[in-house]
Amino acid sequence: MESARPQTSTNVRFIVPVVRMLERVAPAWVEARAFRLWGRPSRNAGKGHVGGRAFRLEVSGVTLAAWEWNAGGARGTALLVHGWSGNASQMSSFVEPLVGLGFHVVAVDLPAHGASPGDFATVLSLGLTVAALATRFRPRVIIAHSLGATATTYALTKGARPERLVLLAPPVQLPPYLKHFADQVGLSGAMQARLIKRVEAMLGQPISELDLRTHAPTLGDVAALVVHDRADAVVPVASSRELVERWPGAQLMETEGLSHDRVRREKSVVARVVAFVGDEGTQVSARR
C-alpha cells in the first residue's frame, strides 16, 4: 500500500495467463501462495534513519524495534504508526514538532516491517499490535499512515482510546485492497473470492469487521482528523469522505498533488496535524 498503482507492464501481461492456467490445474496451491504473498510486506524501503533512543519492545510475543523521544514529556505520549511495507523513519516528520509541544513520542517498526522480525502480517495482526501498544503506553495522540491507519482504527474497537487520532490516507475497506493486489498478480475474480474467504477464515468473522465505516458511528468519543489527497492513486479519497460522514467528531482535510505517500511528510500537512493534536484542533477546517 505504500506505492502508487503501477502501470501494466509486459511482465504483468505475460504472467496473467500463466497464473490463470495454474488456477485451473492447482487452485488450492495458487490460493495458498497468493495468501502468503498478500501478507508479506516488502522491506525495499530500507530501515531509514530514525534517531531518538532505540530500544526493543516485547509486544504479543514479538520483539519490535522501537524509538522514543522526550521520555516523560508533560503532554503524555504520541504514538506514530507507519503503513504497509513501511518503517518508523517514514513518520519522522512529526517527531520534532510533537516534542516541541511537550509530547513523549514513540515510533515502532511493526511486525515483519523495518528492523522488526517476521515475514508475514495482516491488518488484523497489525491492529492487535497497535492495541497492545496503546495498552502499554496509553497514548493521548496516535498518528498513522495508510494501512497502519486502518490497523489503528481497528485497534480502537479493541480498547485503544487516544484523545486525538490522525489518519493519513487510510484504506477504509479491505476488499478493494485485496482486489488491487489480486489484479497486480493476475488472479481471476473467482480466485479473489477464494482469497477473501480465506481472510475471513483467519479472522473468524466476516471481512466487514475490518470495514472502518462499520465502526465509525461508535467512535464519536475520539476526535479524528483524516488527511487524504484528492489524486491518491492507491486509496481513493472518496473512501475517506464516506468515513468522515459516519464518524461523529471526525473531520477531513483534503490536499492537492501530494499523492499517497507525500501526504505524511508535506510541511503544510504536518503543520495542520500538529495544530490539531496541540489543542488548536478546533480551528482546523473540515475540508480544504
PyMOL commands that set and color helices and strands:
alter all, ss='L'
color gray80, all
select helices_A, chain A and resi 10-25+27-38+88-100+123-137+147-156+174-185+189-203+207-210+212-218+237-246+259-262+267-283
alter helices_A, ss='H'
color red, helices_A
select strands_A, chain A and resi 53-59+62-69+77-81+104-108+141-145+164-168+223-229+250-255
alter strands_A, ss='S'
color yellow, strands_A
deselect
rebuild
show_as cartoon
